Amino acid sequence: MKIPFEVQYREKYYRLLDEVFESNYLSEGKMVKRFEEEFGKFIDIPCLAVTNGGTTLLSIFEYIGVQSKDVIVPANTFWATAVAAKRAGANIIYADCNKEDLCLSLDDLKKRITINTKVVVVVHIGGHIAFEIEEITKFCKERDIFLVEDCAHVHGGYWNGKTGGAWGFAGSYSFYATKTMPLGEGGIVCSNDKKFLEWLQYYRNYGKKVENGKVNYKIQNGFNFRMNEMTAALGLVQLERLPAILEWKRKLASKYDQFFEKRVKFPKGMTSGYYKYIVFDYDLKAETGKVFNQTDFGPEIEKIEYDLPNSRWIAEHHKCPPIYYGWDYAEKNIEELRSILLK
Ligand SMILES: Cc1ncc(COP(=O)(O)O)c(C=O)c1O
């Protein structure tokens, strides 16, 4: 299959690229700011763009300061979530997930908390908001623990009108090539904490910020996590395409709902962005990647030590029929889809 990128959107992108070239700024120009503003309006939270969804997380952990502190990470997530905290000097504590939403379990979180816990990370797996987000937020607030939301999967997912990043101290979006809103590479940090966003403007730019033509240096540990102008231009176009992509995915999901009875079922008030469509115990003829593979821990070898019954169950039992934008068979009717997917 070909990755779809419709002609009218290509033309929009080329026009924005012309604007970039005309401006003479390939980096640190106006396009990144425009993208940040537009994405910020979309999720209703102030945003700053960086290079990818790993550096978003690293920036958040470095600002909070997690050196030798415990960061609780759900076991059922891509390794990026944990390794970002590790790079910032944290001890990783894995917590189990719920079978219902595949996201962090409040019950298990309660068992992992110690006086050394500084951060809890929720990952909104698969495109929906973690079902227990309200309770987890309350739990963290009562204990002065930072809640961080990994929103790499959640573009277009809502819980009662609020989307990823609305509950925690900060949220981290990825725009990697396979995500619902792909830019190839890219990330956005969202937060309502003004001091953090001010710090991040320095941190992502080697500790400096240019204001009124003058370079100010503020922080010591800054590095280059800048998004470039061409990526931001693509971001503006992809943001415009996103509603159509979400509609396409939701239409396919509503067909799948007709014949996949054993699936993640959403409570009233939840809308998924359908990064993945998640089913249990089906033998599928076509599927896309799982999240947590319990036979190959790779660098996460320490996970073996943990008691994670639900995450292990999820790894063994869940599968994801294709729901990536442009999948060749999406327009087929329900009966045809059933026979394409089920053995
Ligand atoms: C849950 C999760 N967090 C973080 C990342 C990292 O994002 P990036 O690839 O943009 O660094 C990904 C995927 O790539 C992810 O799936």
The ligand as an SDF file (V2000), in Angstrom:
LIG
                    3D

 16 16  0  0  0  0  0  0  0  0999 V2000
    3.7230    5.3730   24.1070 C   0  0  0  0  0  0  0  0  0  0  0  0
    4.8470    6.0280   23.3640 C   0  0  0  0  0  0  0  0  0  0  0  0
    5.6050    6.9420   23.9880 N   0  0  0  0  0  0  0  0  0  0  0  0
    6.6230    7.5720   23.3620 C   0  0  0  0  0  0  0  0  0  0  0  0
    6.9340    7.2800   22.0670 C   0  0  0  0  0  0  0  0  0  0  0  0
    8.1130    7.9340   21.4570 C   0  0  0  0  0  0  0  0  0  0  0  0
    7.8460    8.7720   20.4140 O   0  0  0  0  0  0  0  0  0  0  0  0
    8.9520    9.0980   19.3010 P   0  0  0  0  0  0  0  0  0  0  0  0
    9.0610    7.9040   18.4320 O   0  0  0  0  0  0  0  0  0  0  0  0
    8.4000   10.2940   18.6090 O   0  0  0  0  0  0  0  0  0  0  0  0
   10.2270    9.3920   20.0230 O   0  0  0  0  0  0  0  0  0  0  0  0
    6.1520    6.3310   21.3580 C   0  0  0  0  0  0  0  0  0  0  0  0
    6.3540    5.9340   19.9670 C   0  0  0  0  0  0  0  0  0  0  0  0
    7.0770    6.1300   19.1720 O   0  0  0  0  0  0  0  0  0  0  0  0
    5.1050    5.6870   22.0270 C   0  0  0  0  0  0  0  0  0  0  0  0
    4.3500    4.7640   21.4120 O   0  0  0  0  0  0  0  0  0  0  0  0
  1  2  1  0
  2  3  1  0
  2 15  2  0
  3  4  2  0
  4  5  1  0
  5  6  1  0
  5 12  2  0
  6  7  1  0
  7  8  1  0
  8  9  2  0
  8 10  1  0
  8 11  1  0
 12 13  1  0
 12 15  1  0
 13 14  2  0
 15 16  1  0
M  END
$$$$
